[in-house]
Amino acid sequence: MTAAKKIVLDALAQAQDKFDLTDSRHQKRLLALANTLYCLTDVPTAYYHQLLLERDCPLEFRLAVKLVESKRYVLKLTRPISVGVVFAMWGEQNRLLPKSTENPNGEDSLRVKINQLNWITQGSVVDWHLYPVDDGCPYDSAGIAESLLESHPDKQKVTVLRLAEALPARVGPLLNLSNVDDSRKGGAIIYGCQQALNDKRDCVIYTDADNSVHLGQLGLLLRPYIVDRAKVVLGNRKHPDSILIKQEERWGVGIKTLRHMQRMIGREIFRNNICDTQAAFKLYDRHVIADILANPTVYDFSFDTDWIFAAMKAEYLMETVPFAFIDSVAESASVIQGPMTTWYTLLSGLAKAAQARGIDHNHQMVAVFENHIHSHEDLEKIIDLLPPQLMEVDDDELGDPLLFPPSEIEQWLREVKQSPQALVS
């Protein structure tokens, strides 16, 4: 065994099997481990991947391997590239600030993102600029972000935006958004991307305001963008090579029905093996962004699928990549606003975008949804129920209309509304 491989195995033995997004010590440990593995230049990345397959590797080591793979690619780049990183802020007053006794869910997320972007781009030809966008936050997330930046050495690398200041718009992609209260993340992301285009960024990556996605993984998105010339690169948490730490218990058994409907309405997306439409780790080339912003369909949580539809319609080359994601649940908007409020927005926006973009979809399923699902309250009636047609169906089979056709879904919905107690699974 070489001395370098012994260092690797020693690091593996000391790695932790947990990662707390609110603990700054965990962030520092992870980067220290990634630096150790990265600096072992005579140890190929393939060896790290081999360890992941052969051993029950702790979470910290698996995360570090993703970062090493990302950084090794970024430092190979020779052509300068300017990346805009956009995220929306609504109700982020706690996660933006550090953890404390008074703020147990604090993630210090803005400063952590800056540290991560500095780490991945140091010594490379990649330049970055961060665009946090306040989506009408009642707690003034923008003001908190600005206060955090006042004495920060990289404050010139961050442009804090307020969507409310751009409305009402007379022209441009925000023209049909009359009020900041009508935006649900999508409007803020659009505004941030608009600013990134104005600043001549080559591409835009959007993520979430929390620390769920380590931005040191930037190279995972850049590789297919540069090497394969993909114009859209979508993170895929469901890929077998991804790391997904997600708390699914927030959903009831009826989530299968919602996903079944989702995959019928958005069947063109799922036919193209895009299995994770909502992953907050996506890259769009500036020309694709310009096309999307010419006529956005929605301004809410469903903007992800609208953008994917738009890219499909224009036949831009798209690729998906595995990455690491650790769910940040405590302050999640879907929890605060209600999971079924989010799901109703996703499904209704998906139907609207599919029709507006002229994308192939299951018209009958759209009609059933529009006729029988009128609010999040209708979804709440079925989220704890599972129709017998889906009980033995694997998740990868969902969306097949032969398994549970729209006509049968319609009849089932009628029966649920008449006597939900009789249909409890």
C-alpha positions as semicolon CSV with decimal commas, in nm:
position;residue;x (nm);y (nm);z (nm)
1;M;0,000;0,000;0,000
2;T;0,133;0,343;-0,092
3;A;0,174;0,616;0,168
4;A;-0,094;0,821;-0,009
5;K;-0,350;0,540;0,004
6;K;-0,274;0,488;0,372
7;I;-0,360;0,855;0,429
8;V;-0,687;0,799;0,245
9;L;-0,781;0,496;0,453
10;D;-0,688;0,675;0,775
11;A;-0,909;0,968;0,671
12;L;-1,188;0,725;0,588
13;A;-1,161;0,562;0,931
14;Q;-1,191;0,902;1,102
15;A;-1,477;1,037;0,890
16;Q;-1,811;1,103;1,056
17;D;-2,138;0,948;0,948
18;K;-2,345;1,256;1,013
19;F;-2,352;1,610;0,880
20;D;-2,538;1,888;1,057
21;L;-2,617;2,182;0,827
22;T;-2,634;2,412;1,128
23;D;-2,291;2,317;1,268
24;S;-2,001;2,527;1,137
25;R;-1,757;2,266;1,265
26;H;-1,904;2,011;1,027
27;Q;-1,861;2,251;0,735
28;K;-1,494;2,304;0,826
29;R;-1,429;1,931;0,878
30;L;-1,576;1,850;0,538
31;L;-1,358;2,100;0,352
32;A;-1,051;1,987;0,546
33;L;-1,119;1,627;0,445
34;A;-1,185;1,730;0,083
35;N;-0,856;1,920;0,079
36;T;-0,670;1,618;0,215
37;L;-0,812;1,390;-0,054
38;Y;-0,773;1,649;-0,329
39;C;-0,408;1,717;-0,253
40;L;-0,317;1,350;-0,292
41;T;-0,246;1,401;-0,659
42;D;-0,119;1,048;-0,714
43;V;-0,451;0,903;-0,593
44;P;-0,699;0,902;-0,882
45;T;-1,063;0,992;-0,828
46;A;-1,146;0,642;-0,952
47;Y;-0,985;0,501;-0,637
48;Y;-1,220;0,709;-0,420
49;H;-1,516;0,583;-0,621
50;Q;-1,391;0,227;-0,573
51;L;-1,390;0,278;-0,197
52;L;-1,747;0,405;-0,212
53;L;-1,852;0,083;-0,384
54;E;-1,650;-0,155;-0,169
55;R;-1,704;-0,011;0,175
56;D;-1,982;0,126;0,388
57;C;-1,835;0,476;0,375
58;P;-1,941;0,740;0,628
59;L;-2,146;1,032;0,496
60;E;-1,865;1,283;0,547
61;F;-1,628;1,081;0,328
62;R;-1,890;1,039;0,054
63;L;-1,956;1,413;0,053
64;A;-1,584;1,486;0,034
65;V;-1,545;1,262;-0,271
66;K;-1,812;1,465;-0,453
67;L;-1,617;1,782;-0,372
68;V;-1,287;1,634;-0,485
69;E;-1,437;1,521;-0,815
70;S;-1,583;1,870;-0,863
71;K;-1,263;2,058;-0,777
72;R;-1,037;1,841;-0,987
73;Y;-1,247;1,921;-1,291
74;V;-1,274;2,295;-1,219
75;L;-0,896;2,330;-1,194
76;K;-0,855;2,168;-1,536
77;L;-1,051;2,444;-1,707
78;T;-0,850;2,680;-1,926
79;R;-1,121;2,901;-2,072
80;P;-1,245;3,171;-1,831
81;I;-1,610;3,137;-1,735
82;S;-1,834;3,366;-1,534
83;V;-2,108;3,196;-1,330
84;G;-2,406;3,364;-1,170
85;V;-2,554;3,184;-0,868
86;V;-2,913;3,277;-0,784
87;F;-3,133;3,186;-0,488
88;A;-3,464;3,314;-0,356
89;M;-3,527;3,425;0,002
90;W;-3,862;3,403;0,176
91;G;-3,874;3,337;0,548
92;E;-3,496;3,289;0,560
93;Q;-3,440;3,516;0,859
94;N;-3,324;3,222;1,070
95;R;-3,119;3,016;0,825
96;L;-2,925;3,322;0,707
97;L;-2,795;3,377;1,059
98;P;-2,558;3,151;1,254
99;K;-2,686;2,888;1,493
100;S;-2,730;3,001;1,852
101;T;-2,939;2,921;2,157
102;E;-3,197;3,170;2,034
103;N;-3,166;3,053;1,673
104;P;-3,133;2,671;1,679
105;N;-3,199;2,634;1,303
106;G;-2,942;2,890;1,196
107;E;-2,717;2,780;0,909
108;D;-2,520;3,101;0,843
109;S;-2,615;3,010;0,487
110;L;-2,506;3,324;0,302
111;R;-2,153;3,324;0,439
112;V;-2,131;2,946;0,399
113;K;-2,220;2,979;0,028
114;I;-1,951;3,243;-0,018
115;N;-1,694;3,016;0,150
116;Q;-1,796;2,723;-0,066
117;L;-1,775;2,922;-0,390
118;N;-1,436;3,061;-0,291
119;W;-1,312;2,710;-0,214
120;I;-1,421;2,554;-0,543
121;T;-1,296;2,841;-0,763
122;Q;-0,968;2,925;-0,587
123;G;-0,680;2,896;-0,834
124;S;-0,917;2,841;-1,127
125;V;-1,039;3,045;-1,426
126;V;-1,395;3,036;-1,292
127;D;-1,541;3,362;-1,164
128;W;-1,861;3,369;-0,959
129;H;-2,120;3,620;-0,847
130;L;-2,400;3,552;-0,602
131;Y;-2,755;3,692;-0,638
132;P;-2,974;3,645;-0,327
133;V;-3,325;3,770;-0,412
134;D;-3,582;3,867;-0,150
135;D;-3,917;3,724;-0,266
136;G;-4,126;3,960;-0,054
137;C;-4,005;3,813;0,275
138;P;-4,209;3,956;0,566
139;Y;-3,896;3,939;0,783
140;D;-3,675;4,135;0,541
141;S;-3,434;3,859;0,442
142;A;-3,265;4,109;0,210
143;G;-3,191;4,343;0,498
144;I;-3,042;4,059;0,700
145;A;-2,827;3,954;0,404
146;E;-2,704;4,311;0,356
147;S;-2,612;4,341;0,724
148;L;-2,413;4,017;0,703
149;L;-2,222;4,154;0,405
150;E;-2,135;4,495;0,550
151;S;-1,794;4,388;0,679
152;H;-1,747;4,080;0,461
153;P;-1,430;4,085;0,246
154;D;-1,621;3,944;-0,054
155;K;-1,923;4,171;-0,039
156;Q;-1,849;4,298;-0,390
157;K;-1,914;3,943;-0,513
158;V;-2,275;3,951;-0,392
159;T;-2,568;4,154;-0,522
160;V;-2,870;4,145;-0,291
161;L;-3,195;4,208;-0,478
162;R;-3,554;4,281;-0,373
163;L;-3,822;4,161;-0,611
164;A;-4,062;4,426;-0,479
165;E;-3,833;4,699;-0,614
166;A;-3,870;4,559;-0,969
167;L;-4,251;4,564;-0,964
168;P;-4,463;4,662;-1,135
169;A;-4,256;4,613;-1,450
170;R;-4,344;4,784;-1,777
171;V;-4,145;4,542;-1,991
172;G;-3,947;4,222;-1,955
173;P;-4,006;3,886;-1,789
174;L;-4,178;4,033;-1,483
175;L;-4,441;4,217;-1,686
176;N;-4,719;3,973;-1,592
177;L;-4,629;3,967;-1,223
178;S;-4,835;4,246;-1,072
179;N;-4,733;4,214;-0,708
180;V;-4,452;4,056;-0,508
181;D;-4,712;3,863;-0,309
182;D;-4,806;3,679;-0,629
183;S;-4,456;3,532;-0,657
184;R;-4,373;3,201;-0,497
185;K;-3,999;3,168;-0,558
186;G;-4,025;3,172;-0,939
187;G;-4,051;3,549;-0,964
188;A;-3,743;3,596;-0,748
189;I;-3,539;3,344;-0,947
190;I;-3,643;3,514;-1,271
191;Y;-3,537;3,853;-1,136
192;G;-3,201;3,717;-1,022
193;C;-3,139;3,554;-1,360
194;Q;-3,237;3,875;-1,536
195;Q;-2,971;4,061;-1,337
196;A;-2,715;3,789;-1,409
197;L;-2,782;3,828;-1,783
198;N;-2,744;4,204;-1,752
199;D;-2,408;4,142;-1,586
200;K;-2,297;3,926;-1,883
201;R;-2,265;3,598;-1,691
202;D;-2,196;3,299;-1,917
203;C;-2,437;3,073;-1,732
204;V;-2,664;3,077;-1,430
205;I;-2,695;2,822;-1,152
206;Y;-2,985;2,839;-0,913
207;T;-3,002;2,677;-0,575
208;D;-3,190;2,717;-0,246
209;A;-3,127;2,963;0,034
210;D;-3,033;2,689;0,281
211;N;-2,718;2,475;0,293
212;S;-2,879;2,162;0,147
213;V;-2,659;2,178;-0,165
214;H;-2,286;2,229;-0,111
215;L;-2,179;2,472;-0,383
216;G;-1,837;2,313;-0,388
217;Q;-2,010;2,073;-0,629
218;L;-2,011;2,345;-0,895
219;G;-1,776;2,139;-1,114
220;L;-2,033;1,860;-1,141
221;L;-2,257;2,100;-1,334
222;L;-1,976;2,265;-1,530
223;R;-1,830;1,943;-1,668
224;P;-2,122;1,849;-1,900
225;Y;-2,169;2,218;-1,979
226;I;-1,810;2,251;-2,103
227;V;-1,719;1,901;-2,218
228;D;-2,050;1,790;-2,370
229;R;-2,169;2,141;-2,456
230;A;-2,498;2,078;-2,280
231;K;-2,696;2,400;-2,252
232;V;-2,897;2,278;-1,953
233;V;-2,756;2,062;-1,673
234;L;-3,001;1,932;-1,412
235;G;-2,902;1,789;-1,078
236;N;-3,064;1,452;-1,013
237;R;-3,098;1,344;-0,651
238;K;-3,252;1,012;-0,757
239;H;-2,947;0,891;-0,949
240;P;-2,784;0,588;-0,780
241;D;-2,457;0,785;-0,754
242;S;-2,625;1,074;-0,573
243;I;-2,619;1,128;-0,198
244;L;-2,970;1,199;-0,076
245;I;-3,046;1,262;0,290
246;K;-3,413;1,352;0,278
247;Q;-3,690;1,331;0,533
248;E;-3,981;1,186;0,338
249;E;-4,202;1,144;0,643
250;R;-4,353;1,485;0,572
251;W;-4,572;1,313;0,306
252;G;-4,857;1,067;0,353
253;V;-4,902;0,746;0,151
254;G;-5,107;0,942;-0,103
255;I;-4,786;1,100;-0,236
256;K;-4,784;0,809;-0,481
257;T;-5,109;0,933;-0,634
258;L;-4,976;1,286;-0,667
259;R;-4,658;1,163;-0,835
260;H;-4,861;0,941;-1,066
261;M;-5,066;1,242;-1,176
262;Q;-4,753;1,456;-1,203
263;R;-4,582;1,210;-1,435
264;M;-4,883;1,185;-1,662
265;I;-4,920;1,561;-1,689
266;G;-4,545;1,611;-1,739
267;R;-4,486;1,290;-1,930
268;E;-4,247;1,448;-2,181
269;I;-4,013;1,537;-1,897
270;F;-4,015;1,190;-1,747
271;R;-3,984;1,023;-2,088
272;N;-3,650;1,201;-2,118
273;N;-3,530;1,042;-1,793
274;I;-3,561;1,366;-1,598
275;C;-3,674;1,218;-1,268
276;D;-3,604;1,504;-1,028
277;T;-3,768;1,818;-1,158
278;Q;-3,744;2,015;-0,833
279;A;-3,376;1,971;-0,747
280;A;-3,237;2,313;-0,654
281;F;-2,910;2,258;-0,838
282;K;-2,945;2,342;-1,205
283;L;-2,733;2,519;-1,466
284;Y;-2,870;2,710;-1,765
285;D;-2,663;2,868;-2,039
286;R;-2,726;3,242;-2,078
287;H;-2,889;3,192;-2,420
288;V;-3,138;2,943;-2,274
289;I;-3,215;3,181;-1,988
290;A;-3,276;3,460;-2,240
291;D;-3,524;3,241;-2,430
292;I;-3,705;3,140;-2,111
293;L;-3,728;3,496;-1,981
294;A;-3,878;3,610;-2,309
295;N;-4,208;3,453;-2,201
296;P;-4,218;3,284;-1,858
297;T;-4,540;3,094;-1,792
298;V;-4,545;3,086;-1,412
299;Y;-4,390;3,270;-1,117
300;D;-4,436;3,012;-0,843
301;F;-4,275;2,688;-0,721
302;S;-4,359;2,521;-1,053
303;F;-4,116;2,736;-1,252
304;D;-3,867;2,446;-1,267
305;T;-4,088;2,240;-1,497
306;D;-4,184;2,545;-1,704
307;W;-3,814;2,608;-1,772
308;I;-3,751;2,243;-1,858
309;F;-4,046;2,248;-2,098
310;A;-3,912;2,566;-2,259
311;A;-3,568;2,410;-2,309
312;M;-3,727;2,098;-2,457
313;K;-3,939;2,301;-2,694
314;A;-3,629;2,482;-2,822
315;E;-3,442;2,148;-2,843
316;Y;-3,150;2,254;-2,626
317;L;-2,917;1,973;-2,524
318;M;-2,989;1,873;-2,163
319;E;-2,803;1,642;-1,928
320;T;-2,856;1,528;-1,571
321;V;-2,589;1,471;-1,305
322;P;-2,580;1,305;-0,964
323;F;-2,493;1,522;-0,664
324;A;-2,520;1,538;-0,287
325;F;-2,826;1,683;-0,115
326;I;-2,901;1,702;0,257
327;D;-3,256;1,807;0,335
328;S;-3,294;2,123;0,543
329;V;-3,638;2,066;0,688
330;A;-3,692;2,283;0,995
331;E;-3,736;2,616;0,813
332;S;-3,857;2,476;0,480
333;A;-4,116;2,685;0,297
334;S;-4,308;2,368;0,211
335;V;-4,344;2,297;0,583
336;I;-4,426;2,655;0,679
337;Q;-4,675;2,708;0,397
338;G;-4,805;2,351;0,404
339;P;-4,688;2,056;0,189
340;M;-5,014;2,032;0,000
341;T;-5,006;2,402;-0,082
342;T;-4,671;2,338;-0,247
343;W;-4,793;2,027;-0,428
344;Y;-5,106;2,201;-0,555
345;T;-4,887;2,478;-0,692
346;L;-4,653;2,226;-0,857
347;L;-4,931;2,030;-1,026
348;S;-5,136;2,329;-1,139
349;G;-4,826;2,506;-1,269
350;L;-4,714;2,191;-1,449
351;A;-5,048;2,166;-1,626
352;K;-5,043;2,534;-1,716
353;A;-4,688;2,520;-1,851
354;A;-4,747;2,203;-2,054
355;Q;-5,043;2,363;-2,226
356;A;-4,879;2,702;-2,274
357;R;-4,556;2,555;-2,415
358;G;-4,740;2,313;-2,645
359;I;-4,560;2,014;-2,493
360;D;-4,696;1,659;-2,524
361;H;-4,890;1,567;-2,211
362;N;-5,186;1,360;-2,094
363;H;-5,476;1,593;-2,176
364;Q;-5,728;1,373;-1,994
365;M;-5,526;1,387;-1,672
366;V;-5,507;1,766;-1,697
367;A;-5,884;1,783;-1,739
368;V;-5,941;1,557;-1,438
369;F;-5,704;1,766;-1,227
370;E;-5,864;2,096;-1,329
371;N;-6,218;1,964;-1,273
372;H;-6,162;1,795;-0,938
373;I;-5,858;1,952;-0,768
374;H;-5,929;2,317;-0,697
375;S;-5,704;2,389;-0,399
376;H;-5,458;2,237;-0,152
377;E;-5,760;2,133;0,054
378;D;-5,859;1,881;-0,213
379;L;-5,510;1,730;-0,198
380;E;-5,525;1,712;0,180
381;K;-5,829;1,483;0,142
382;I;-5,625;1,224;-0,047
383;I;-5,270;1,253;0,087
384;D;-5,337;0,991;0,358
385;L;-5,521;0,757;0,120
386;L;-5,380;0,515;-0,134
387;P;-5,602;0,379;-0,412
388;P;-5,576;-0,001;-0,458
389;Q;-5,455;0,045;-0,816
390;L;-5,126;0,189;-0,686
391;M;-5,065;-0,024;-0,379
392;E;-4,835;-0,273;-0,553
393;V;-4,684;-0,027;-0,800
394;D;-4,315;0,064;-0,775
395;D;-4,224;0,430;-0,789
396;D;-4,047;0,392;-1,125
397;E;-4,374;0,266;-1,277
398;L;-4,574;0,572;-1,176
399;G;-4,706;0,777;-1,466
400;D;-4,817;0,478;-1,674
401;P;-5,182;0,555;-1,754
402;L;-5,258;0,184;-1,796
403;L;-5,194;0,123;-1,425
404;F;-5,438;0,385;-1,299
405;P;-5,605;0,569;-1,590
406;P;-5,733;0,927;-1,555
407;S;-6,090;0,801;-1,588
408;E;-6,044;0,576;-1,284
409;I;-5,867;0,855;-1,094
410;E;-6,168;1,077;-1,165
411;Q;-6,409;0,815;-1,029
412;W;-6,187;0,759;-0,724
413;L;-6,176;1,132;-0,651
414;R;-6,554;1,149;-0,666
415;E;-6,582;0,861;-0,420
416;V;-6,328;1,017;-0,184
417;K;-6,524;1,340;-0,172
418;Q;-6,844;1,150;-0,100
419;S;-6,708;0,913;0,166
420;P;-6,336;0,945;0,241
421;Q;-6,360;0,726;0,554
422;A;-6,455;0,425;0,346
423;L;-6,141;0,454;0,137
424;V;-5,875;0,477;0,407
425;S;-5,592;0,240;0,314
